[in-house]
Amino acid sequence: MYKAIVAACAALALSACIQTETEMTQDMVSPEEATIQSLVGKRLSNDQGYATLHADGRVTGEFGGAVFAGTWTIVDGQYCRSGSIGERELPYECQDVSVNGSEVSFTPPGGDARVFTMG
């Protein structure tokens, strides 16, 4: 009986140490990456237009009446994108992202933040 109780306690202790694959993946995501991932599927808009980050790496929207289309990824905790607005090509650029409530700021290197409302 004693051996059964010890074995049960050991099994219980080991089960507390086991993480699911999802939990382990979440633990490996930086706060910056989690912030960017939280924007997926949300409409981000300002007075110039709107954009939506898609889970498959596409970004779509409209600015100044022109179609915005491109791709995005996360590199070293930054939002990185390339694409076009109408005929104008946008160079590949990585930006810092911060979220404060429904306000989302994208700050390019050496530039001013572009502020959007998340809806």
Secondary structure, 3 states (H helix, E strand, C coil): CHHHHHHHHHHHHHHHHCCCHHHHHHHHCCHHHHHHHCCCCCEEEECCEEEEECCCCEEEEEECCEEEEEEEEEECCEEEEEEEECCEEEEEEEEEEEEECCEEEEECCCCCCEEEEEC
